[in-house]
Amino acid sequence: MKNINNKNMDFDDLLAITDQFKPAKAKKSKEQVWAELELMMEKPIKKEAVVRNIQFRHWQVAASIALLISFGTLAVFRFYTKNVVCLAGDQTTTYLPDGSLVQLNAKSSLSFHPLWWKIKREVNLEGEGFFKVKHGEKFTVISTLGTTSVMGTSFNIFARDKDYEVTCLTGKVRVLSLINKDEVIITPNQMVALNNTGNLDANLNVNAKLAVKWTDGKFVFTQKPLNKVLAEIARRYGVEIQNTENLNQLYTGNFIKQKDVETTLAIVCKTFNLEYKKLPSGAFIMQ
């Protein structure tokens, strides 16, 4: 740039200097600038990242709900339980999902998972029951002291208090002691009973049909302690019989269930010259 303090500068030089301080000419007109601004304002803001994040969260929520429903459905199928209860003084018959038949004696109960049956054939028994099992996958009866497993057969289980007895009528039965894992396999006309040590004692020659005479309304006892005989009578008639704790004499006999309990008590008591008395409450006491 030329020095403007130079007195010898002519007029043309001054014009040239002045042009240098003029504002630069705009490359776009005002109209073009406003038009571009309006286009930018009308153009939508990109929300791809936000939309994808929201969609991912929705997928997570949907997956979690589906998982909870699946677990809930599985839990229902696995743990839904059907209970069959036979009251004192009664007998009842029930059919399992595969058509297997179970007859329950007085004061007995049975439970199983019907929705899980095709995956696992398993029942819980407390009391006495006669089973006719359809052929199929493994079938297991669980009681407090032992388990009985079969494929397809018929058998009787007596599981009360500390007593556990299994009698095989047809097929093959595997019995397991839950106390010490002792295991015995029995076949028709054989029975096994749990002893005081938790082991299984097998009797390989019995009349298995006698074990299920109760299904015909009969009493059959072979060398059975009298207090257990009276306990069975009490269950079958739905009554209370007191003062039996010390009656350990062994009783053998069989008879048809009478219409009234007093006739049955008279049959049993006569053998041991015992007497009974009926209390105002309706219970009986041995004398």
C-alpha positions as CSV (number, residue, x, y, z in Angstrom):
1,M,0.0,0.0,0.0
2,K,1.3,3.5,-0.8
3,N,1.9,6.0,2.0
4,I,-1.0,8.5,2.0
5,N,1.2,11.1,3.7
6,N,3.2,11.5,0.5
7,K,2.4,15.0,-0.8
8,N,3.4,14.1,-4.3
9,M,0.6,11.5,-4.7
10,D,-1.7,12.3,-7.6
11,F,-5.5,11.9,-7.8
12,D,-5.4,8.4,-9.4
13,D,-3.3,7.1,-6.6
14,L,-5.8,8.3,-4.0
15,L,-8.7,6.5,-5.8
16,A,-6.7,3.3,-5.8
17,I,-6.2,3.5,-2.1
18,T,-9.9,4.3,-1.5
19,D,-10.9,1.2,-3.4
20,Q,-8.9,-1.0,-1.1
21,F,-11.1,0.0,1.9
22,K,-14.4,-0.7,0.2
23,P,-16.3,-3.8,1.5
24,A,-15.9,-6.9,-0.6
25,K,-18.7,-7.6,-3.0
26,A,-21.1,-10.3,-1.6
27,K,-20.8,-13.6,-3.5
28,K,-24.6,-14.3,-3.0
29,S,-27.5,-11.9,-3.0
30,K,-29.6,-11.2,0.0
31,E,-32.5,-13.1,-1.6
32,Q,-30.4,-16.2,-2.2
33,V,-29.2,-16.2,1.5
34,W,-32.8,-16.0,2.8
35,A,-33.9,-18.7,0.5
36,E,-31.1,-21.1,1.7
37,L,-32.0,-20.3,5.4
38,E,-35.6,-21.1,4.8
39,L,-34.7,-24.5,3.3
40,M,-32.5,-25.3,6.3
41,M,-35.3,-24.4,8.7
42,E,-37.8,-26.6,6.8
43,K,-35.4,-29.6,6.6
44,P,-36.2,-32.1,9.5
45,I,-33.6,-32.8,12.1
46,K,-32.1,-36.3,11.9
47,K,-33.3,-38.5,14.7
48,E,-32.0,-41.9,13.6
49,A,-29.9,-42.4,16.7
50,V,-32.8,-41.6,19.0
51,V,-35.2,-43.8,17.1
52,R,-32.9,-46.7,17.1
53,N,-32.2,-46.3,20.9
54,I,-36.0,-46.2,21.6
55,Q,-36.6,-49.2,19.4
56,F,-33.8,-51.1,21.2
57,R,-35.3,-50.3,24.5
58,H,-38.8,-51.4,23.3
59,W,-37.2,-54.7,22.2
60,Q,-35.5,-55.2,25.5
61,V,-38.8,-54.6,27.4
62,A,-40.7,-57.0,25.0
63,A,-38.0,-59.7,25.4
64,S,-38.1,-59.3,29.2
65,I,-41.9,-59.6,29.3
66,A,-41.8,-62.7,27.0
67,L,-39.2,-64.3,29.2
68,L,-41.2,-63.7,32.3
69,I,-44.3,-65.1,30.7
70,S,-42.3,-68.2,29.6
71,F,-40.9,-68.8,33.1
72,G,-44.4,-68.2,34.6
73,T,-46.0,-70.7,32.2
74,L,-43.2,-73.2,32.9
75,A,-43.7,-72.8,36.6
76,V,-47.4,-73.3,36.3
77,F,-46.9,-76.5,34.3
78,R,-44.2,-77.8,36.7
79,F,-45.7,-77.0,40.1
80,Y,-49.5,-77.0,39.6
81,T,-50.6,-79.8,41.9
82,K,-53.7,-81.9,42.1
83,N,-54.6,-83.4,45.5
84,V,-56.8,-86.3,46.1
85,V,-57.8,-86.9,49.8
86,C,-59.7,-89.9,51.1
87,L,-61.3,-89.1,54.5
88,A,-61.5,-91.5,57.4
89,G,-64.3,-94.0,57.0
90,D,-64.2,-93.8,53.2
91,Q,-62.5,-95.2,50.1
92,T,-62.0,-93.5,46.8
93,T,-60.8,-94.2,43.3
94,T,-59.0,-91.8,41.0
95,Y,-57.4,-91.9,37.5
96,L,-54.1,-90.3,36.7
97,P,-53.5,-88.4,33.4
98,D,-52.3,-91.5,31.6
99,G,-55.2,-93.6,32.6
100,S,-53.4,-95.4,35.5
101,L,-55.8,-96.2,38.4
102,V,-55.3,-95.6,42.1
103,Q,-57.6,-96.8,44.9
104,L,-57.1,-95.0,48.2
105,N,-57.9,-96.5,51.5
106,A,-59.4,-94.6,54.4
107,K,-57.5,-91.5,55.6
108,S,-55.0,-91.5,52.7
109,S,-53.9,-88.8,50.3
110,L,-52.3,-88.6,46.9
111,S,-50.8,-85.6,45.0
112,F,-49.3,-85.2,41.5
113,H,-48.5,-82.6,38.8
114,P,-51.0,-83.2,35.9
115,L,-49.5,-80.6,33.5
116,W,-46.0,-82.1,33.9
117,W,-47.2,-85.7,33.7
118,K,-45.9,-86.4,30.1
119,I,-42.5,-85.3,31.3
120,K,-42.4,-87.1,34.6
121,R,-44.9,-89.7,36.0
122,E,-44.6,-89.2,39.7
123,V,-47.0,-89.1,42.6
124,N,-46.8,-88.6,46.4
125,L,-48.7,-91.0,48.6
126,E,-49.5,-90.8,52.3
127,G,-51.5,-93.7,53.7
128,E,-52.5,-96.8,51.6
129,G,-53.1,-97.1,47.9
130,F,-53.5,-99.8,45.3
131,F,-52.0,-98.9,41.9
132,K,-52.7,-100.2,38.4
133,V,-50.1,-98.5,36.3
134,K,-50.3,-98.1,32.5
135,H,-47.3,-99.2,30.6
136,G,-45.0,-96.3,29.7
137,E,-42.1,-94.4,31.0
138,K,-40.9,-94.8,34.6
139,F,-43.6,-94.4,37.2
140,T,-42.6,-93.4,40.8
141,V,-44.6,-93.3,44.0
142,I,-42.9,-91.2,46.7
143,S,-43.6,-91.6,50.4
144,T,-41.9,-90.3,53.5
145,L,-39.8,-93.4,54.1
146,G,-39.4,-94.8,50.6
147,T,-40.0,-94.7,46.8
148,T,-41.5,-97.4,44.5
149,S,-40.7,-97.3,40.8
150,V,-42.3,-99.3,38.0
151,M,-42.8,-99.3,34.2
152,G,-46.3,-100.8,34.1
153,T,-47.6,-103.1,36.8
154,S,-50.0,-103.4,39.8
155,F,-49.0,-103.1,43.4
156,N,-50.1,-102.1,46.9
157,I,-48.3,-99.6,49.1
158,F,-48.9,-99.1,52.9
159,A,-47.1,-96.0,54.1
160,R,-48.2,-94.8,57.5
161,D,-46.1,-93.3,60.3
162,K,-43.0,-95.6,60.6
163,D,-44.5,-98.4,58.5
164,Y,-43.7,-98.9,54.8
165,E,-44.8,-102.0,52.9
166,V,-45.0,-102.7,49.2
167,T,-46.7,-105.8,47.7
168,C,-46.3,-106.7,44.0
169,L,-49.3,-108.2,42.2
170,T,-48.1,-108.0,38.6
171,G,-45.0,-106.9,36.8
172,K,-41.8,-105.9,38.6
173,V,-41.4,-103.3,41.3
174,R,-38.2,-101.5,42.5
175,V,-38.4,-100.3,46.1
176,L,-35.9,-97.8,47.6
177,S,-35.4,-97.0,51.3
178,L,-35.0,-93.2,51.7
179,I,-33.3,-93.8,55.1
180,N,-30.2,-95.7,53.9
181,K,-30.7,-96.1,50.1
182,D,-31.3,-99.9,50.5
183,E,-32.9,-101.2,47.3
184,V,-34.9,-104.3,46.5
185,I,-36.7,-105.5,43.4
186,I,-39.7,-107.7,43.8
187,T,-42.0,-109.6,41.4
188,P,-45.6,-111.0,41.8
189,N,-46.5,-112.5,45.2
190,Q,-43.5,-110.9,46.8
191,M,-43.5,-108.1,49.3
192,V,-41.0,-105.9,51.1
193,A,-41.2,-104.0,54.4
194,L,-39.0,-101.4,56.0
195,N,-37.4,-102.6,59.3
196,N,-36.3,-100.5,62.3
197,T,-32.8,-100.0,60.9
198,G,-34.0,-98.5,57.7
199,N,-33.3,-101.7,55.6
200,L,-35.8,-103.5,53.5
201,D,-36.8,-107.0,54.4
202,A,-38.2,-109.0,51.5
203,N,-40.8,-111.8,51.8
204,L,-40.6,-113.8,48.5
205,N,-43.7,-115.9,49.0
206,V,-46.9,-114.2,49.9
207,N,-50.5,-114.2,48.7
208,A,-50.5,-110.8,47.1
209,K,-54.2,-110.7,46.7
210,L,-54.7,-110.6,50.5
211,A,-52.9,-107.2,50.5
212,V,-55.7,-105.6,48.5
213,K,-58.7,-107.2,50.2
214,W,-59.4,-103.8,51.7
215,T,-60.6,-102.7,48.2
216,D,-63.5,-105.2,48.6
217,G,-64.4,-104.0,52.1
218,K,-62.5,-106.8,54.0
219,F,-60.1,-106.8,56.8
220,V,-57.1,-109.2,56.5
221,F,-54.4,-109.3,59.3
222,T,-51.5,-111.7,59.6
223,Q,-49.4,-111.5,62.8
224,K,-50.2,-107.8,63.1
225,P,-49.8,-106.0,66.5
226,L,-53.3,-105.4,68.0
227,N,-52.8,-101.6,68.4
228,K,-52.2,-101.4,64.6
229,V,-55.3,-103.6,63.9
230,L,-57.4,-101.2,66.0
231,A,-55.8,-98.2,64.3
232,E,-56.9,-99.7,60.9
233,I,-60.4,-100.3,62.2
234,A,-60.6,-96.7,63.5
235,R,-59.6,-95.3,60.1
236,R,-61.9,-97.6,58.1
237,Y,-64.9,-96.6,60.3
238,G,-63.9,-93.0,60.9
239,V,-63.9,-93.3,64.7
240,E,-61.5,-92.8,67.6
241,I,-60.3,-95.7,69.6
242,Q,-58.4,-94.8,72.8
243,N,-56.1,-96.6,75.2
244,T,-54.4,-98.9,72.6
245,E,-50.7,-98.0,73.1
246,N,-49.8,-101.0,75.1
247,L,-51.8,-103.6,73.1
248,N,-48.9,-105.3,71.3
249,Q,-50.4,-108.8,71.1
250,L,-50.2,-110.3,67.5
251,Y,-53.5,-110.8,65.8
252,T,-54.3,-112.9,62.7
253,G,-57.7,-112.9,61.2
254,N,-59.8,-111.8,58.2
255,F,-63.5,-110.8,58.1
256,I,-65.8,-108.6,56.2
257,K,-66.4,-105.0,57.3
258,Q,-69.6,-105.0,59.3
259,K,-72.3,-102.3,59.2
260,D,-71.3,-100.9,62.6
261,V,-67.9,-100.6,64.2
262,E,-69.0,-102.3,67.5
263,T,-69.6,-105.6,65.8
264,T,-66.1,-105.5,64.3
265,L,-64.6,-104.5,67.6
266,A,-66.4,-107.4,69.3
267,I,-64.8,-109.8,66.7
268,V,-61.3,-108.7,67.5
269,C,-61.7,-108.2,71.2
270,K,-63.1,-111.7,71.8
271,T,-59.8,-113.2,70.7
272,F,-58.0,-111.5,73.6
273,N,-60.8,-111.3,76.2
274,L,-60.8,-107.5,75.9
275,E,-63.7,-105.1,76.4
276,Y,-64.4,-101.7,75.0
277,K,-66.6,-98.9,76.2
278,K,-68.3,-96.2,74.1
279,L,-67.9,-92.7,75.4
280,P,-70.4,-89.9,75.2
281,S,-68.2,-88.2,72.6
282,G,-68.7,-91.2,70.3
283,A,-65.1,-92.5,70.8
284,F,-64.3,-95.9,72.1
285,I,-61.9,-96.8,74.9
286,M,-60.3,-100.2,75.4
287,Q,-60.6,-101.7,78.9
